[in-house]
Amino acid sequence: METGRSNEGILSEEMAEKREEIIELLKTAYFAELETVINYVTNSTNPDGVRAQEIKEALEEDIQEELDHAQQFANRIKDLYGVVPGSMEFKAEQTLLQPPGEQTDVVHVIKGVIDAETKAIELYTRIVEVTEESDPVTQDMVIAILHDEQGHRRLFEGFLKEYIAEGKA
């Protein structure tokens, strides 16, 4: 069916295959952000101890930003004529961000956050590469989100360095 979109870049019929590839990557990113929200809520609630407070507060601040990222990915999926998936398509993958067995094990939480942010950075870097010269709108959006994730990881790497310096990690 001709839609009259032949001169619209990634939205054109000629770019349908590339658009589908991008949509699948955006779906992966969408679910990763939602899973991060779940785990950040968990890990901003469960930890105990005086030293846990700063970690909990940092995670609480990031929850809304991660949810915003998920909403951006959902909207871009829709813009690209995709269908935003529901929960039945969700598959949890953040094994290291699961709550620790001991609620005072803040280092476990920190390492889990670093792992989740690293995986997000790797995925978003791939999306930036795939969208190069084909979808500047998605690329710009993902670059901005990538910047946020790099900042999150850097913050938690700093927390981990502090624990290592004290011999607690």
C-alpha positions in Angstrom: 0.0 0.0 0.0 1.5 3.3 -1.1 1.4 5.9 1.7 3.0 8.8 0.0 6.0 8.7 2.4 8.7 7.9 -0.2 10.7 11.0 0.7 10.4 10.8 4.5 13.7 9.0 5.4 13.2 6.4 8.0 9.4 6.7 7.7 9.5 5.8 4.0 8.4 2.4 2.6 12.0 1.9 1.3 13.3 2.1 4.8 10.8 -0.4 6.3 13.4 -3.1 7.1 15.8 -0.6 8.8 12.8 0.9 10.7 11.8 -2.6 12.0 15.4 -3.2 13.2 15.3 0.1 15.0 11.9 -0.6 16.5 13.1 -3.9 17.9 16.1 -2.2 19.5 13.8 0.4 21.0 11.6 -2.3 22.4 14.6 -3.8 24.1 15.5 -0.4 25.5 11.9 0.2 26.6 11.8 -3.0 28.6 15.3 -2.4 30.1 14.2 1.0 31.4 11.0 -0.4 32.9 13.0 -3.2 34.6 15.4 -0.7 35.9 12.5 1.3 37.4 11.3 -1.9 39.2 14.7 -2.7 40.5 15.5 0.9 41.6 12.2 1.0 43.5 13.2 -2.2 45.2 16.7 -1.2 45.9 15.7 2.3 47.1 13.4 0.7 49.7 15.1 -2.5 51.0 18.6 -1.5 52.1 19.2 -0.9 55.8 22.0 1.0 57.6 23.3 4.5 57.8 25.5 4.1 54.7 22.5 2.9 52.7 20.7 6.2 52.9 22.8 8.0 50.2 22.4 5.0 47.8 18.7 4.9 48.4 18.3 8.6 47.8 20.4 8.4 44.6 18.2 5.6 43.3 15.0 7.4 44.2 16.1 10.4 42.2 16.8 8.2 39.2 13.5 6.4 39.2 11.5 9.2 37.5 14.3 9.8 35.0 14.4 6.1 34.0 10.6 6.1 33.7 10.8 9.1 31.5 13.3 7.2 29.3 10.9 4.3 29.0 8.2 6.8 27.9 10.5 8.3 25.3 11.3 4.9 23.9 7.6 4.0 23.8 6.7 7.2 22.0 9.4 6.7 19.4 8.3 3.1 18.8 4.8 4.5 18.0 6.3 7.4 15.9 8.0 4.7 13.8 4.7 2.9 13.2 5.6 0.2 15.7 3.4 -1.2 18.5 4.6 -0.6 22.0 4.6 -4.0 23.7 2.7 -5.0 26.8 3.9 -6.9 29.8 3.4 -10.3 28.3 6.4 -9.7 26.1 8.6 -8.6 29.1 11.5 -10.9 30.1 13.5 -9.9 33.2 17.3 -9.8 32.6 18.8 -7.7 35.4 20.1 -10.6 37.6 22.8 -8.5 39.3 20.3 -5.8 40.3 18.2 -8.2 42.3 18.0 -7.4 46.0 20.8 -8.8 48.1 20.2 -11.6 50.6 21.4 -9.2 53.4 19.7 -5.8 53.4 22.9 -4.1 54.7 24.8 -5.3 51.6 24.9 -1.9 49.9 27.9 -2.9 47.7 25.8 -5.5 46.0 23.2 -2.8 45.1 26.0 -0.5 43.8 27.5 -3.2 41.7 24.0 -4.1 40.3 23.4 -0.5 39.3 26.8 -0.3 37.6 26.0 -3.5 35.7 22.6 -2.3 34.6 23.8 1.1 33.5 26.7 -0.5 31.6 24.4 -2.7 29.7 22.1 0.3 28.9 25.1 2.2 27.7 26.1 -0.7 25.4 22.6 -1.0 24.0 22.2 2.7 23.5 25.6 2.9 21.8 24.4 0.2 19.4 21.2 2.1 18.7 23.2 5.2 17.9 25.3 3.2 15.5 22.3 1.6 13.8 20.5 4.9 13.4 23.6 6.6 11.9 22.5 8.2 8.5 19.1 6.6 8.7 17.2 8.0 11.7 18.6 11.2 13.2 15.5 11.8 15.4 15.9 8.5 17.2 19.7 9.0 17.3 19.4 12.4 18.9 16.9 11.1 21.5 19.1 8.1 22.3 22.3 10.2 22.6 20.6 12.4 25.2 19.4 9.3 27.1 22.9 7.8 26.8 24.3 10.9 28.4 22.0 10.4 31.4 23.0 6.7 31.8 26.7 7.6 31.7 26.1 10.1 34.5 24.2 7.5 36.5 27.0 4.9 36.1 29.7 7.4 37.0 27.9 8.4 40.2 27.7 4.7 41.3 31.3 4.0 40.3 32.2 6.8 42.7 30.2 5.1 45.5 32.0 1.8 44.7 35.4 3.5 44.8 34.7 4.8 48.2 33.7 1.4 49.5 36.9 -0.1 47.9 39.1 2.5 49.5 37.6 1.6 52.9 38.2 -2.1 52.3 34.4 -2.8 52.3 34.2 -4.0 48.7 
